[in-house]
Amino acid sequence: MAAVQYFWRHPLAEQVREEGREEGREQGRLEDRAGMTLRILEWRGIPVPDFVRERVQGCTDLRQLGVWARRALHASDAAELFDDERGIR
């Protein structure tokens, strides 16, 4: 009897599933970092305008979100997250 090769067991299907899982993990990391950045501002009592919330939540660069999270620790206004002259060393 010939072995039946089901698509979902095929190596290509496994590769596609793994790529999907990795994309999901990456998306989760982005959402967590963005949420953390906004929560820091909120916990510090700093109002977060819609344009700040949208920009932070729309960011797809983990490194940039990390910079903004560090800036959120010291910002006196939410818009300071995007102040490029305030480089974090």
N, C-alpha and C positions, 0 to 999 in steps of 0.2 A: 504494500500500500504506500502510495506517495505521501510525503509529509505536506501538509497544507501550511503555507506561509501566510499568516494573517498580517495585514498591513500594520496593525498597531504593535506587532512584534518585530517588524522590519527595522534594521539598523537606522534607516533614514527617518522613520517615524520616531525612534528613540531620540535621535539627534534633534529633531524638531521640537519634541517635548522638552528636552533639556534646555534648548535655547529659550523656549517659552517660560520655563521655570526661572531661568537666570534673569530674563526681562522682568518678570514679576518681582523677583528679589530686589532688583535695581529700582524698580518703581516704588517698592516699599521703603527702601532706604531714602529715596528722595522725599516721599511723603512724611516720613519720620523726622528728617532733618528740617524740612519746611515747618512742620507743626511745632517742633521744638523751638525754632527761632521765633515764631509768633507767640508761643506760650511764654517765653522769657519776657518779651515786651509786656504782655498782658499781666504776668505775675508782678512785674515791676510797676504796674499802674500806668503804663504808657499807652495811650489810645492808638489803635492800629486802623488807619484809614483804609478804605477799600482798595485804593491803588497800590498800597504797600502789600496788603494781603494777596492781591492778585499776582503781583510780581513775584513774591516769595513762593507762592503755591505753583506758579507756572515755570519756575526755574528747573532746568534739567541738568545742572552742573553741581555735583556734590561738593566740590571744592568751594565754589562760590557760596553755596548755602552754609558751609562751615565758616567762611569769612563773615557772613551776615550774622550768624549765631553768636560769634565772638563779639561783634560790634553791638549786638542787642544787649550784651551784659553791661555796657557803659553808655549807651545812647540815652540822650535826654528827650529825643523825638524819634518816632519810628522812621521818618525819612532819612535819618542819619545812616541807616543801614547801607544806603546806596551812595554815600559820600565817598567818592574815589580818592579824595585827598586825605582821608583818614586811614591810611594804610595800617594794617595790623602786622606787627613784626613778630 
